[in-house]
Amino acid sequence: MKLTVIGGASVRTPRFIPALARRAERLGLQELWLMDIDEHKLDLMGALCLEIAKQHHIDFKIILSSDPQAAIKDADHIITTIRPGKEQGRVFDERIAFKHGVLGQETTGAGGFAMAMRSLPSILAYCQMAADLAPRAWIYNFTNPAGLVAQGLHDAGIKRIVGICDSANGAQHAASRFLGIPNERIRHEVFGLNHLSWTRSVKIDVDANGQGGEEVLPSLLGNPEFISSTHMSMFHPIIIQQQGMFLNEYLHYFYHRDEALKALLAKSETRGEEIVRLTGELLDRLEEINPSQHPQAALTAYHELMGRRGATYMAHARGGAERKAVEQVDDDEGYAGVALGCVEAIALNTTHYTGLNVPNNGTIAGLADDDVVEVNCRVDGEGIHPLPVGAIPEDQYVLTRTVKRYERLAAQAILQRSKSLAVEALATHPLIGSYPLAIKLVDDFLEAHHENVGTWS
């Protein structure tokens, strides 16, 4: 097997290696290609990956490359995790959004649209390259905003693409940790869109036909210790009681919009600026250490800086408190576990259940078949199969339909490079909801990112 990571210089890539090492022998993995256009950063991250691979005694080749055609050619599976415009692009997005009094989070609303303007065309180019050089490859996109990007890729005719996000399985992992039960014994039912999803069922020991099992979600949601051990503590108790579901953490930007914006505006730096600072510290430290010469010291510095980065994630919603270690995704393998769980099931024709972003195809009642949705799926040797959800409650349905309309309009705006569609998309989004505001945001984003997105009409 040949596995390729597009965006191999990401600071997350070293965390991908242990998850892959646990599966490499079963997969018959021969080559892991880490491809990135930033060759210097790729050398630094690549040296860390090589050292981690050495410590895990793995025998597949790790190939560092800046040549996308060589990296993609004949690949069996491709993971895309890129950031066009780099971290500074995120800073522009947040500052522009804040200037106009709206949230700038990079996966939803104004900031999510600006990120998609850069992400979707770049990922589409790689997918089109894969259609020629690796036509049987499955492509797993982790690039934000994952759901909107997946929608645009499907609209553009890309078929073997799936959006992945570790938060889609948040309820499963939270229940597993709290109850001390392996993930494999837990089945959850998630529905909605990427970063706009709800889990209404968590069962233990469901049978092979999806029947039976012990429902544990109501008791977990009624347990203060469980709530305090997860991101659910960010939500007001009335919201938890009314919803009666496990909430995707990004719903905080919808259900606590005003206080989230106030908290973010009060900070001295945006999350993007924080990431720029922490990533800069990491790269400067690695350059000083020289990972090729002192790999263990470099890994120690890497884990320390990444731990600081993870601890401050969504700190505004915790009143400035750092994220608890138990909440961090390392023990759940993060996006690596989502992608590699699919890779293993498809390659070995085993059965795997996980939350993914895929075309609806009747899964959620009332949504179009070609709407990309976030739902639990069965993955096996024949591919990815979304599991039926049926009708969903009206409150969640109305919000899902509204944000999905935004995503459909946004995807077409980006594919057609259309300012008018972009304005329509942002005016539709519930976190914006104003045509004059949408016009100002689109104009500012196009000016700030002209080098990456070109001229729109």
C-alpha positions as CSV (number, residue, x, y, z in Angstrom):
1,M,0.0,0.0,0.0
2,K,1.0,3.6,-0.7
3,L,-0.4,6.2,1.6
4,T,0.0,9.9,0.8
5,V,-0.4,13.0,3.1
6,I,-0.9,16.2,1.2
7,G,0.2,18.9,3.7
8,G,2.8,16.6,5.3
9,A,4.6,19.6,6.9
10,S,1.6,20.2,9.2
11,V,2.6,20.4,12.9
12,R,0.0,17.6,13.5
13,T,1.8,15.1,11.2
14,P,4.2,13.7,13.8
15,R,1.1,12.7,15.8
16,F,-0.1,10.7,12.8
17,I,2.9,8.3,12.9
18,P,2.1,6.3,16.1
19,A,-1.5,5.7,14.9
20,L,-0.1,4.5,11.5
21,A,2.5,2.3,13.2
22,R,-0.2,0.4,15.0
23,R,-1.8,-0.6,11.7
24,A,1.1,-0.7,9.3
25,E,1.7,-4.4,9.3
26,R,-2.0,-5.3,8.9
27,L,-2.2,-2.8,6.1
28,G,0.9,-4.0,4.3
29,L,2.0,-0.4,4.1
30,Q,5.1,0.0,2.0
31,E,5.4,3.7,1.5
32,L,4.2,6.8,3.4
33,W,4.6,10.0,1.3
34,L,4.6,13.3,3.1
35,M,4.2,16.0,0.5
36,D,4.3,19.7,1.1
37,I,5.3,22.9,-0.8
38,D,7.1,24.3,2.3
39,E,10.3,22.3,2.0
40,H,12.0,23.8,5.0
41,K,9.1,23.0,7.4
42,L,8.7,19.6,5.8
43,D,12.4,18.8,6.7
44,L,11.7,19.8,10.3
45,M,8.5,17.8,10.7
46,G,9.8,15.0,8.6
47,A,12.8,14.5,10.9
48,L,10.5,14.2,13.8
49,C,8.3,11.7,11.9
50,L,11.4,9.6,11.0
51,E,12.5,9.5,14.7
52,I,9.0,8.5,15.9
53,A,9.0,5.8,13.2
54,K,12.4,4.6,14.4
55,Q,11.1,4.4,18.0
56,H,8.1,2.3,16.9
57,H,10.4,-0.1,14.9
58,I,8.4,0.3,11.7
59,D,9.8,-0.8,8.4
60,F,7.8,1.1,5.7
61,K,9.5,3.9,3.9
62,I,8.8,7.5,4.7
63,I,9.4,9.7,1.7
64,L,9.5,13.5,2.0
65,S,8.5,15.3,-1.2
66,S,7.5,18.7,-2.7
67,D,6.4,17.0,-5.9
68,P,2.6,16.5,-5.8
69,Q,2.5,14.3,-8.9
70,A,5.1,11.9,-7.5
71,A,3.4,11.8,-4.2
72,I,-0.1,11.1,-5.6
73,K,0.8,8.7,-8.4
74,D,-0.5,5.2,-7.7
75,A,-1.5,6.1,-4.1
76,D,-4.1,3.8,-2.6
77,H,-5.3,6.4,0.0
78,I,-4.7,10.2,0.2
79,I,-5.2,12.4,3.2
80,T,-5.4,16.2,2.6
81,T,-4.5,18.6,5.4
82,I,-3.3,21.9,4.0
83,R,-3.6,25.6,4.9
84,P,-3.4,27.9,1.8
85,G,-2.4,31.3,3.1
86,K,-0.8,29.7,6.1
87,E,-1.6,30.7,9.7
88,Q,-1.4,34.4,8.7
89,G,-4.4,33.9,6.5
90,R,-6.4,32.9,9.5
91,V,-5.3,36.1,11.3
92,F,-6.6,38.2,8.4
93,D,-9.9,36.3,8.5
94,E,-10.4,36.8,12.2
95,R,-9.4,40.5,12.3
96,I,-11.7,41.3,9.3
97,A,-14.6,39.5,11.0
98,F,-14.0,41.2,14.3
99,K,-13.8,44.6,12.6
100,H,-17.4,44.0,11.4
101,G,-18.6,42.7,14.7
102,V,-19.0,39.0,13.8
103,L,-17.3,35.8,14.9
104,G,-14.2,34.9,12.9
105,Q,-13.9,31.2,13.7
106,E,-12.2,29.4,10.8
107,T,-14.8,26.7,10.2
108,T,-18.1,28.5,10.3
109,G,-19.6,31.8,9.5
110,A,-17.4,34.6,8.0
111,G,-14.1,33.1,8.9
112,G,-15.1,29.7,7.6
113,F,-16.1,31.2,4.3
114,A,-12.7,33.0,4.0
115,M,-10.9,29.8,4.8
116,A,-13.0,27.9,2.2
117,M,-12.1,30.5,-0.4
118,R,-8.5,29.4,-0.2
119,S,-9.0,25.7,0.7
120,L,-11.5,24.4,-1.8
121,P,-9.7,25.4,-5.0
122,S,-6.4,24.0,-3.7
123,I,-7.9,20.7,-2.6
124,L,-9.9,20.4,-5.9
125,A,-6.6,20.7,-7.9
126,Y,-5.1,17.8,-5.9
127,C,-8.3,15.8,-6.4
128,Q,-8.2,16.4,-10.1
129,M,-4.6,15.3,-10.2
130,A,-5.5,12.1,-8.3
131,A,-8.3,11.4,-10.8
132,D,-5.5,11.0,-13.4
133,L,-2.7,9.6,-11.4
134,A,-4.5,7.5,-8.7
135,P,-8.0,7.0,-10.0
136,R,-8.9,4.2,-7.4
137,A,-7.6,6.2,-4.4
138,W,-9.9,7.3,-1.6
139,I,-9.3,10.8,-0.5
140,Y,-9.9,11.9,3.1
141,N,-10.1,15.7,3.5
142,F,-9.2,17.2,6.9
143,T,-8.7,20.7,5.6
144,N,-11.1,23.2,7.1
145,P,-13.9,23.8,6.7
146,A,-14.1,20.1,6.1
147,G,-17.9,19.8,5.4
148,L,-18.1,22.8,3.1
149,V,-14.9,21.7,1.2
150,A,-16.4,18.2,0.8
151,Q,-19.6,19.7,-0.5
152,G,-17.7,21.8,-3.1
153,L,-15.7,18.8,-4.2
154,H,-18.8,16.7,-4.7
155,D,-20.4,19.5,-6.6
156,A,-17.3,19.6,-8.8
157,G,-17.7,15.9,-9.6
158,I,-15.2,14.4,-7.2
159,K,-16.6,11.0,-6.0
160,R,-14.2,9.2,-3.8
161,I,-13.9,12.0,-1.3
162,V,-14.9,12.0,2.3
163,G,-14.7,14.8,4.9
164,I,-13.1,13.7,8.2
165,C,-13.3,15.4,11.6
166,D,-12.4,14.1,15.0
167,S,-15.3,16.0,16.6
168,A,-17.8,13.8,14.7
169,N,-17.0,11.0,17.2
170,G,-16.9,13.2,20.3
171,A,-19.7,11.5,22.1
172,Q,-18.3,8.0,21.5
173,H,-14.9,9.0,22.8
174,A,-16.3,10.9,25.8
175,A,-18.5,7.9,26.8
176,S,-15.6,5.5,26.3
177,R,-13.3,7.5,28.6
178,F,-15.9,8.2,31.3
179,L,-17.3,4.6,31.4
180,G,-14.0,2.9,30.9
181,I,-15.3,1.0,27.9
182,P,-13.4,0.4,24.6
183,N,-14.6,2.5,21.7
184,E,-15.4,-0.6,19.7
185,R,-18.2,-1.5,22.1
186,I,-19.9,1.9,21.7
187,R,-22.1,2.9,18.8
188,H,-23.4,6.5,18.5
189,E,-25.9,8.2,16.2
190,V,-24.6,11.6,15.1
191,F,-26.5,13.8,12.6
192,G,-26.1,17.3,11.1
193,L,-23.2,19.0,9.3
194,N,-19.5,19.3,10.1
195,H,-19.1,21.4,13.3
196,L,-22.9,21.6,13.4
197,S,-23.9,18.2,14.7
198,W,-25.8,16.5,17.5
199,T,-25.6,13.0,18.9
200,R,-28.9,11.7,20.1
201,S,-28.0,8.1,21.0
202,V,-25.0,6.3,22.5
203,K,-25.4,2.6,23.0
204,I,-23.2,-0.2,24.4
205,D,-22.9,-3.6,22.7
206,V,-25.1,-3.1,19.7
207,D,-25.3,-6.4,17.7
208,A,-24.0,-7.0,14.2
209,N,-27.4,-6.0,12.7
210,G,-27.4,-2.7,14.6
211,Q,-30.0,-3.9,17.0
212,G,-30.2,-4.0,20.8
213,G,-27.6,-2.5,23.1
214,E,-27.9,-0.4,26.2
215,E,-28.7,3.3,25.7
216,V,-26.5,5.3,28.1
217,L,-26.7,8.9,26.7
218,P,-29.6,10.1,29.0
219,S,-27.9,9.0,32.1
220,L,-24.6,10.5,31.0
221,L,-26.2,13.9,30.3
222,G,-27.8,13.8,33.7
223,N,-24.5,13.1,35.4
224,P,-22.7,16.3,36.5
225,E,-19.3,14.5,36.6
226,F,-19.7,13.5,32.9
227,I,-20.7,17.0,31.9
228,S,-17.7,18.6,33.7
229,S,-15.3,16.0,32.1
230,T,-16.2,17.1,28.6
231,H,-16.7,20.2,26.5
232,M,-20.4,20.0,27.4
233,S,-19.5,22.1,30.4
234,M,-19.2,25.0,28.0
235,F,-23.0,25.0,27.4
236,H,-25.6,26.5,29.8
237,P,-27.5,23.7,31.7
238,I,-30.8,24.9,30.2
239,I,-29.4,24.2,26.7
240,I,-28.3,20.7,27.7
241,Q,-31.7,20.0,29.2
242,Q,-33.7,21.3,26.3
243,Q,-31.5,19.7,23.6
244,G,-31.2,16.3,25.4
245,M,-28.3,15.4,23.1
246,F,-24.5,15.5,23.1
247,L,-23.6,18.7,21.3
248,N,-20.7,19.3,18.9
249,E,-18.4,21.8,20.7
250,Y,-18.7,24.2,17.8
251,L,-22.4,24.7,18.5
252,H,-21.1,27.0,21.2
253,Y,-20.7,29.6,18.5
254,F,-24.4,29.4,17.7
255,Y,-25.9,28.8,21.1
256,H,-23.6,31.2,23.0
257,R,-22.9,33.6,20.1
258,D,-22.9,36.9,21.9
259,E,-20.8,35.9,24.9
260,A,-18.4,34.0,22.6
261,L,-17.9,37.1,20.5
262,K,-17.5,39.3,23.6
263,A,-14.9,36.9,25.1
264,L,-12.9,36.7,21.9
265,L,-12.9,40.5,21.4
266,A,-11.7,40.9,24.9
267,K,-8.6,38.8,24.2
268,S,-5.3,40.5,23.4
269,E,-4.7,38.2,20.5
270,T,-6.9,36.1,18.2
271,R,-6.7,32.3,18.1
272,G,-4.9,32.7,14.7
273,E,-2.4,35.1,16.3
274,E,-1.9,32.7,19.1
275,I,-1.3,29.8,16.6
276,V,1.2,32.0,14.7
277,R,3.1,32.7,17.9
278,L,3.1,29.1,19.1
279,T,4.0,27.7,15.7
280,G,6.8,30.2,15.4
281,E,8.1,29.3,18.8
282,L,8.1,25.6,17.8
283,L,9.8,26.1,14.5
284,D,12.4,28.4,16.0
285,R,13.1,25.9,18.7
286,L,13.4,23.0,16.3
287,E,15.8,25.0,14.1
288,E,17.9,25.7,17.2
289,I,18.0,22.0,18.2
290,N,18.3,20.5,14.7
291,P,16.1,17.5,14.7
292,S,18.3,15.5,12.4
293,Q,21.2,15.7,14.9
294,H,19.3,15.7,18.2
295,P,15.9,14.0,17.5
296,Q,15.0,13.2,21.1
297,A,15.5,16.8,22.2
298,A,13.5,18.0,19.2
299,L,10.6,15.6,20.1
300,T,10.6,16.9,23.7
301,A,10.3,20.4,22.5
302,Y,7.6,19.4,20.0
303,H,5.4,17.7,22.6
304,E,5.8,20.7,25.0
305,L,4.8,23.3,22.5
306,M,1.9,21.2,21.1
307,G,0.7,20.5,24.6
308,R,0.5,24.3,25.2
309,R,-1.4,24.7,21.9
310,G,-3.9,22.1,22.7
311,A,-4.5,23.3,26.3
312,T,-5.5,26.8,25.1
313,Y,-8.0,25.5,22.5
314,M,-11.4,27.3,22.9
315,A,-10.2,28.8,26.2
316,H,-12.6,31.7,25.7
317,A,-15.5,29.3,26.3
318,R,-13.9,28.0,29.5
319,G,-13.5,31.5,31.0
320,G,-9.8,31.4,30.1
321,A,-9.2,28.0,31.7
322,E,-6.9,25.6,30.0
323,R,-8.3,22.5,28.4
324,K,-8.2,19.4,30.6
325,A,-5.7,16.8,29.5
326,V,-8.5,14.2,29.4
327,E,-10.3,16.3,26.8
328,Q,-7.4,16.4,24.4
329,V,-7.7,14.1,21.4
330,D,-4.3,12.3,21.6
331,D,-5.7,9.2,23.2
332,D,-8.4,9.0,20.5
333,E,-5.8,9.4,17.7
334,G,-7.6,12.5,16.5
335,Y,-8.1,12.9,12.7
336,A,-5.5,10.1,12.2
337,G,-7.7,7.6,13.8
338,V,-10.7,8.7,11.7
339,A,-8.8,8.4,8.5
340,L,-6.9,5.3,9.3
341,G,-10.0,3.5,10.6
342,C,-11.5,3.9,7.1
343,V,-8.3,3.0,5.4
344,E,-8.0,-0.3,7.3
345,A,-11.7,-1.2,6.9
346,I,-11.6,-0.6,3.1
347,A,-8.2,-2.3,2.6
348,L,-9.0,-5.4,4.7
349,N,-12.7,-5.6,4.2
350,T,-13.5,-5.4,7.9
351,T,-16.4,-3.5,9.4
352,H,-15.8,-0.1,11.0
353,Y,-18.3,2.5,12.3
354,T,-17.4,6.2,12.5
355,G,-18.8,9.7,11.9
356,L,-18.0,11.1,8.5
357,N,-19.0,13.8,6.1
358,V,-20.6,12.2,3.0
359,P,-23.5,12.7,0.6
360,N,-26.8,12.4,2.4
361,N,-28.5,9.9,-0.1
362,G,-31.7,9.7,2.0
363,T,-29.9,9.4,5.4
364,I,-31.5,12.5,7.0
365,A,-35.1,13.0,6.0
366,G,-35.8,16.4,4.3
367,L,-32.3,17.0,3.0
368,A,-31.2,16.5,-0.6
369,D,-29.4,13.4,-1.6
370,D,-26.3,15.4,-2.7
371,D,-26.2,17.4,0.5
372,V,-23.0,16.5,2.3
373,V,-23.9,15.7,5.9
374,E,-22.1,14.5,9.0
375,V,-23.5,11.1,10.1
376,N,-22.4,7.8,11.4
377,C,-21.2,5.4,8.7
378,R,-20.4,1.8,8.2
379,V,-17.1,1.4,6.3
380,D,-16.0,-1.9,4.7
381,G,-14.3,-3.3,1.6
382,E,-17.0,-1.9,-0.6
383,G,-16.7,1.6,0.6
384,I,-18.5,4.0,2.9
385,H,-22.2,3.6,3.7
386,P,-24.1,6.3,5.7
387,L,-26.5,4.8,8.3
388,P,-30.2,5.9,8.2
389,V,-31.1,8.7,10.6
390,G,-34.6,9.5,9.4
391,A,-36.5,12.5,10.7
392,I,-34.7,14.9,13.1
393,P,-36.2,17.3,15.6
394,E,-37.4,20.6,14.1
395,D,-35.0,22.9,16.0
396,Q,-32.0,21.0,14.7
397,Y,-33.6,20.5,11.2
398,V,-34.2,24.2,10.7
399,L,-30.6,25.2,11.7
400,T,-29.2,22.4,9.6
401,R,-31.2,23.4,6.5
402,T,-30.2,27.0,6.9
403,V,-26.5,26.3,7.3
404,K,-26.6,23.7,4.5
405,R,-28.1,26.4,2.2
406,Y,-25.2,28.6,3.1
407,E,-22.7,25.8,2.3
408,R,-24.3,25.1,-1.1
409,L,-24.2,28.8,-2.0
410,A,-20.7,29.2,-0.7
411,A,-19.4,26.2,-2.6
412,Q,-20.8,27.5,-5.8
413,A,-19.6,31.0,-5.1
414,I,-16.0,29.7,-4.7
415,L,-16.2,27.3,-7.7
416,Q,-17.6,30.1,-9.9
417,R,-15.6,32.9,-8.3
418,S,-18.9,34.8,-8.0
419,K,-19.1,37.8,-5.6
420,S,-22.9,37.9,-5.8
421,L,-23.2,34.2,-4.8
422,A,-20.7,34.9,-2.0
423,V,-22.8,37.7,-0.6
424,E,-25.9,35.6,-0.9
425,A,-24.1,32.8,1.0
426,L,-22.9,35.0,3.9
427,A,-26.3,36.8,4.2
428,T,-27.9,33.4,4.6
429,H,-25.6,32.3,7.4
430,P,-27.3,32.7,10.8
431,L,-24.2,34.2,12.3
432,I,-24.3,37.0,9.8
433,G,-27.8,37.5,8.3
434,S,-27.3,40.9,6.7
435,Y,-26.7,41.8,3.0
436,P,-24.8,45.0,3.7
437,L,-22.6,43.2,6.2
438,A,-22.1,40.3,3.8
439,I,-21.0,42.8,1.0
440,K,-18.4,44.4,3.3
441,L,-17.0,41.0,4.4
442,V,-16.7,39.6,0.9
443,D,-15.0,42.8,-0.3
444,D,-12.5,42.7,2.5
445,F,-11.8,39.0,2.2
446,L,-11.2,39.3,-1.6
447,E,-8.8,42.2,-1.0
448,A,-6.9,40.5,1.8
449,H,-6.5,37.1,0.0
450,H,-6.2,38.3,-3.6
451,E,-2.9,36.6,-4.0
452,N,-4.5,33.2,-3.2
453,V,-8.0,33.6,-4.7
454,G,-7.5,36.0,-7.6
455,T,-10.2,38.3,-9.0
456,W,-13.9,37.5,-8.7
457,S,-16.7,38.9,-10.7
